[in-house]
């Protein structure tokens, strides 16, 4: 049996609240480039934070800190990502890969996916679609999980992954 295409009889959909109506009205009236521009702004804020904070010279317990590392002493799956971004922005790919190899590996793919989406949304560009099967995504997530576990093992050669 498939999913129902309409609500069951007697079901009355709730009225959207004022904030939801405002956001929907704003979305309907906004130009098509507004959402990609907002996304670019968020990415720019993250890059600006990485550049201004210089995480390579920060103390290990400097705020903001990773809650997992603070409470357990273990590197979380994202530990080293901000430092890797800082090194990428300074064109030092070996140092970036040292801090978070999978972030550096995924960055070109993420950048292309973002440009393809934003270009389509804002300008109607039809860039070739990067098709990632669920097997590829599951494989990447598995590699990320393995990387996260291996970097916390206390013996060589895994101690070289510790950041």
BATOR-526048 format. One record per residue (C-alpha): residue number from 0; residue in three letters; x, y, z. Coordinates in nm, 4 decimals. Layout:
N
VEXBA/NUM/ALA/X/Y/Z
...
This chain:
163
VEXBA/0/UNK/0.0000/0.0000/0.0000
VEXBA/1/UNK/0.1401/0.3379/-0.0998
VEXBA/2/UNK/0.1436/0.6637/0.0897
VEXBA/3/UNK/-0.1843/0.8561/0.0924
VEXBA/4/UNK/-0.1927/1.1444/-0.1529
VEXBA/5/UNK/-0.4398/1.3510/0.0457
VEXBA/6/UNK/-0.5111/1.3936/0.4155
VEXBA/7/UNK/-0.7695/1.1572/0.5645
VEXBA/8/UNK/-1.1292/1.2718/0.5816
VEXBA/9/UNK/-1.2002/1.4968/0.8765
VEXBA/10/UNK/-0.8379/1.6130/0.9086
VEXBA/11/UNK/-0.8050/1.9867/0.9079
VEXBA/12/UNK/-0.4558/2.1182/0.8390
VEXBA/13/UNK/-0.3477/2.3677/1.1044
VEXBA/14/UNK/-0.3165/2.7293/1.0072
VEXBA/15/UNK/0.0446/2.8451/0.9800
VEXBA/16/UNK/0.1561/3.0769/1.2570
VEXBA/17/UNK/0.2584/3.4394/1.1986
VEXBA/18/UNK/0.6288/3.3646/1.1639
VEXBA/19/UNK/0.5690/3.0866/0.9115
VEXBA/20/UNK/0.3359/3.3106/0.7083
VEXBA/21/UNK/0.5973/3.5880/0.7181
VEXBA/22/UNK/0.8765/3.3555/0.6005
VEXBA/23/UNK/0.6592/3.2121/0.3218
VEXBA/24/UNK/0.5574/3.5605/0.2079
VEXBA/25/UNK/0.9212/3.6725/0.2180
VEXBA/26/UNK/1.0290/3.3669/0.0169
VEXBA/27/UNK/0.7590/3.4232/-0.2473
VEXBA/28/UNK/0.8577/3.7882/-0.2910
VEXBA/29/UNK/1.2351/3.7448/-0.2818
VEXBA/30/UNK/1.4431/3.7233/-0.5975
VEXBA/31/UNK/1.5668/3.3780/-0.6918
VEXBA/32/UNK/1.9283/3.4683/-0.6118
VEXBA/33/UNK/1.8546/3.5579/-0.2477
VEXBA/34/UNK/1.8883/3.2058/-0.1019
VEXBA/35/UNK/2.2194/3.1275/-0.2780
VEXBA/36/UNK/2.3490/3.4693/-0.1708
VEXBA/37/UNK/2.2525/3.3944/0.1906
VEXBA/38/UNK/2.4319/3.0573/0.1656
VEXBA/39/UNK/2.7417/3.2292/0.0255
VEXBA/40/UNK/2.7217/3.4735/0.3158
VEXBA/41/UNK/2.7147/3.1870/0.5675
VEXBA/42/UNK/3.0154/3.0222/0.4002
VEXBA/43/UNK/3.1963/3.3571/0.3956
VEXBA/44/UNK/3.1286/3.4053/0.7674
VEXBA/45/UNK/3.2768/3.0613/0.8397
VEXBA/46/UNK/3.5816/3.1344/0.6264
VEXBA/47/UNK/3.6211/3.4758/0.7873
VEXBA/48/UNK/3.6050/3.3194/1.1326
VEXBA/49/UNK/3.8740/3.0689/1.0345
VEXBA/50/UNK/4.0961/3.3444/0.8938
VEXBA/51/UNK/4.0522/3.5856/1.1839
VEXBA/52/UNK/4.0740/3.3357/1.4683
VEXBA/53/UNK/4.3887/3.1647/1.3330
VEXBA/54/UNK/4.3129/2.8282/1.4932
VEXBA/55/UNK/4.6675/2.7068/1.4297
VEXBA/56/UNK/4.7982/2.9216/1.7176
VEXBA/57/UNK/4.5040/2.8752/1.9551
VEXBA/58/UNK/4.5402/2.6882/2.2814
VEXBA/59/UNK/4.3797/2.3422/2.2805
VEXBA/60/UNK/4.1152/2.4542/2.5298
VEXBA/61/UNK/4.0482/2.7935/2.3679
VEXBA/62/UNK/3.6820/2.8880/2.3312
VEXBA/63/UNK/3.4849/2.7740/2.1442
VEXBA/64/UNK/3.6005/2.4224/2.2072
VEXBA/65/UNK/3.4751/2.0816/2.1044
VEXBA/66/UNK/3.2516/1.9409/2.3768
VEXBA/67/UNK/3.3544/1.5815/2.3010
VEXBA/68/UNK/3.7255/1.6639/2.3270
VEXBA/69/UNK/3.6669/1.8722/2.6397
VEXBA/70/UNK/3.4812/1.5929/2.8199
VEXBA/71/UNK/3.6562/1.2785/2.6898
VEXBA/72/UNK/3.9890/1.3929/2.5488
VEXBA/73/UNK/3.9053/1.2212/2.2181
VEXBA/74/UNK/3.9112/1.3870/1.8788
VEXBA/75/UNK/3.5613/1.4181/1.7348
VEXBA/76/UNK/3.4883/1.3423/1.3664
VEXBA/77/UNK/3.5284/1.7128/1.2831
VEXBA/78/UNK/3.8358/1.7879/1.4951
VEXBA/79/UNK/4.0964/1.9619/1.2860
VEXBA/80/UNK/3.8428/2.0874/1.0313
VEXBA/81/UNK/3.8810/2.4558/1.1160
VEXBA/82/UNK/4.2593/2.4294/1.1088
VEXBA/83/UNK/4.2378/2.2412/0.7782
VEXBA/84/UNK/4.0185/2.5194/0.6377
VEXBA/85/UNK/4.2698/2.7790/0.7570
VEXBA/86/UNK/4.5506/2.5962/0.5784
VEXBA/87/UNK/4.3391/2.5506/0.2622
VEXBA/88/UNK/4.2689/2.9247/0.2596
VEXBA/89/UNK/4.6447/2.9804/0.2819
VEXBA/90/UNK/4.7090/2.7275/-0.0015
VEXBA/91/UNK/4.8980/2.4848/0.2227
VEXBA/92/UNK/4.7266/2.1588/0.1241
VEXBA/93/UNK/4.9755/1.9196/0.2917
VEXBA/94/UNK/4.9248/2.0896/0.6289
VEXBA/95/UNK/4.5476/2.0967/0.5728
VEXBA/96/UNK/4.5455/1.7243/0.4939
VEXBA/97/UNK/4.7511/1.6619/0.8089
VEXBA/98/UNK/4.4761/1.8140/1.0204
VEXBA/99/UNK/4.1723/1.6633/0.8444
VEXBA/100/UNK/4.2406/1.4594/0.5309
VEXBA/101/UNK/3.8766/1.3763/0.4568
VEXBA/102/UNK/3.7752/1.7424/0.4737
VEXBA/103/UNK/4.0410/1.8314/0.2176
VEXBA/104/UNK/3.9368/1.5363/0.0005
VEXBA/105/UNK/3.5666/1.6296/0.0127
VEXBA/106/UNK/3.6153/2.0043/-0.0367
VEXBA/107/UNK/3.6305/2.0087/-0.4207
VEXBA/108/UNK/3.3198/1.7908/-0.4423
VEXBA/109/UNK/3.1305/2.0057/-0.1923
VEXBA/110/UNK/3.2395/2.3225/-0.3719
VEXBA/111/UNK/3.1211/2.1878/-0.7083
VEXBA/112/UNK/2.7876/2.0733/-0.5635
VEXBA/113/UNK/2.7394/2.4183/-0.4102
VEXBA/114/UNK/2.8309/2.6053/-0.7304
VEXBA/115/UNK/2.6012/2.3810/-0.9373
VEXBA/116/UNK/2.3113/2.4328/-0.6938
VEXBA/117/UNK/2.3644/2.8078/-0.6484
VEXBA/118/UNK/2.4166/2.8639/-1.0217
VEXBA/119/UNK/2.0946/2.6795/-1.0979
VEXBA/120/UNK/1.8995/2.8648/-0.8299
VEXBA/121/UNK/2.0320/3.2119/-0.9072
VEXBA/122/UNK/2.0991/3.2093/-1.2801
VEXBA/123/UNK/1.9374/2.8946/-1.4181
VEXBA/124/UNK/2.2751/2.7384/-1.5058
VEXBA/125/UNK/2.2622/2.3708/-1.5906
VEXBA/126/UNK/2.6043/2.2402/-1.4932
VEXBA/127/UNK/2.6676/1.8679/-1.5326
VEXBA/128/UNK/2.5158/1.6939/-1.2350
VEXBA/129/UNK/2.7485/1.5201/-0.9943
VEXBA/130/UNK/2.5591/1.2021/-0.9188
VEXBA/131/UNK/2.6569/1.0381/-0.5942
VEXBA/132/UNK/2.4982/0.7011/-0.5378
VEXBA/133/UNK/2.3932/0.5968/-0.1928
VEXBA/134/UNK/2.6777/0.3423/-0.1973
VEXBA/135/UNK/2.9318/0.6214/-0.2499
VEXBA/136/UNK/2.7801/0.8293/0.0297
VEXBA/137/UNK/2.7688/0.5305/0.2668
VEXBA/138/UNK/3.1296/0.4471/0.1713
VEXBA/139/UNK/3.2417/0.8024/0.2464
VEXBA/140/UNK/3.0571/0.8039/0.5785
VEXBA/141/UNK/3.2163/0.4673/0.6622
VEXBA/142/UNK/3.5604/0.6048/0.5769
VEXBA/143/UNK/3.4889/0.9077/0.7947
VEXBA/144/UNK/3.3820/0.6821/1.0830
VEXBA/145/UNK/3.6959/0.4676/1.0423
VEXBA/146/UNK/3.9116/0.7829/1.0272
VEXBA/147/UNK/3.7424/0.9121/1.3440
VEXBA/148/UNK/3.8132/0.5892/1.5307
VEXBA/149/UNK/4.1680/0.5350/1.3993
VEXBA/150/UNK/4.2817/0.8879/1.4838
VEXBA/151/UNK/4.2048/0.8219/1.8514
VEXBA/152/UNK/4.4047/0.4980/1.8826
VEXBA/153/UNK/4.7040/0.5502/2.1133
VEXBA/154/UNK/4.9731/0.3570/1.9217
VEXBA/155/UNK/5.1761/0.4086/1.6044
VEXBA/156/UNK/5.1036/0.4657/1.3182
VEXBA/157/UNK/4.7687/0.6065/1.4318
VEXBA/158/UNK/4.9207/0.8623/1.6675
VEXBA/159/UNK/5.0277/1.0597/1.3593
VEXBA/160/UNK/4.6566/1.1247/1.2923
VEXBA/161/UNK/4.6052/1.2810/1.6358
VEXBA/162/UNK/4.5438/1.6542/1.6224
